[in-house]
Amino acid sequence: MRAALFIPCYVDQINPEVGVSVVRVLRKLGVEVIYPEGQTCCGQPAFNSGFFEEARTIGRRFLDVFEGERFDYIVCPSGSCTTMVSHYYPFVFENQALPDDRERAEALGHRVREFSDFVVNVLGVKDLGASHAGRAVFHTGCHQRRELGVLNEPRDLLHNVSGLELLEWENEELCCGFGGMFSVKMPDVSTAMADEKIAALKKSGADTIISCDSSCLMHLGGRLRRTGHDTRVLHLAQILDSDGR
């Protein structure tokens, strides 16, 4: 199995350790990992802001870069960015001047898988022998929940982490409030949504919050620090890469 690693901007610029953990986990499972070095943003910020032509320009670069590699799947540690390429690229390129763009986008999009989805549903693995002490809650990002439908896979993996107690918490299905440009355009609402999640987190008794999206973790982690909480904020890949040390 050969996988191309698709790294979101938030991982590249803010949490590169998440990408390192993804590579370690995949290699442990016998996957040959390649990293197409020409990759940049997938174009989601431009797309969400209504700048479709700019999104198409970035999207074409993404297609060019990844089409130049040989792989079985593209693996991405983000439900949000996975959704952009697998679900929205065909829409971005629909009825455009270059008629083959949509076909290229559809062909590539079918091979893009979110990290936990790839591990559980492609590799057929639920127990990686990981160990991590603590009491945690899991936050499912909106794109992963509503677009990809990847709900049980992260929890199946976490239930098999030795020493980790996975807790239920109130209103788990609610958005964290980030939403990319939403948090910039409507900061007061965004902050209030984060505070609602943090109140539920505090009530749960968890010392760690885990997610498959670094953007959600960045938003919640920033609000936690500003409100004086010391809750750990970790990506799923970091937990699966842990041996308890």
Secondary structure, DSSP 8 states (H G I E B T S, - for coil): -EEEE---HHHHHT-HHHHHHHHHHHHHTT-EEE--TT----SHHHHHTT-HHHHHHHHHHHHHHHHTS--SEEEES-HHHHHIIIIIHHHHTTT-SSTHHHHHHHHHHTTEEEHHHIIIIIS-------EEEEEEEEE--HHIIIII---HHHHHHHHTSEEEEE---TTTTS--S-TTHHHHHSHHHHHHHHHHHHHHHHHHT-SEEEES-HHHHHHHHHHHHHTT---EEEEHHHHHT-B--
